């Protein structure tokens, strides 16, 4: 399986003008990375890492990171609730 970097360069080198093709090709790696980030944030918070430290690590403001975390938890809860 190619790495995310290899997939990015493959897509970029195609120089497609079709944004739908780019979305279709990149949705899986993007969602995977978001899930990995969400898991890392959850683990960091359990270990006592502050929102400020997480924001700094992600090059984002702490409030934005916290809001995204809440949104991810909410959507995960809705998805889990819907499958029950």
N, C-alpha and C positions, 0 to 999 in steps of 0.2 A: 504494500500500500504506500502511495507517495506521501511525503510529508506535507504539512499545510503550506510551507514555503514553496515547495515544488508545485503544488496545485495553483498557488497564487501566480507564480511566474508563467505557468502554462496558460492560464486565463489571460494574463496581461499580454503575453507574446502573441496570442491570437488576434489582439487588437480588434475585438468585436465592437460593433457599434450598436449591438442589440442588448440593451440593459436587462431584458428578461432572461436572455441566455446567461448573462453574468450572474443574476440572482439564482437561477436554477442550479448553476454549477457551484456557487459558493455557499448556498444555504446550509448544507450539512456541516462543512468545517466551521462556519461561523457559530452555528448552534452548539456544536461540540465545545468550542472554545468558551462560549458563554456559560455552559454547564460546568466546565472545569473551573472557571473563575468563580462562579457561585459557590461551588464546593470548597474552594480555597478560602473564600471570604468567611463562610460558615465555620470552617475549622479554625481560622485565625481568630474569629470572635470568641470561640469556645476557649481558646488559649489566652484570652485577655488582651488581644491586640485592639488598639483604639481605632475609631473611624478615621481619625486624623492620619494614623500610620498607614491604614489601608488606602486612603485617598492618595497619600504621597506615593505609595508603591505603584498605584495605577495611574498616576499623573492626572488625578481628578480631585475636585473639591470633595471633602468628606460628606457634605450634605447630599451631593449628587449620588455618591456611591451608596449611601444609606437608603436613599429613595429607590434606587435601582434594586437593591437587595430586598426591600419590602415588596416591590412590584414582582420580582422573581418568586418570592415566597408565596405571594397571593396567587399568581398564575399557576404555580405548582400545586397549591392547595385546591384550586378550582379544577385543575386537570385530574388530580387524585379523587376528588369528590365526584366528578362526573363519571368515573369508571366504576364506581361502587354500585 
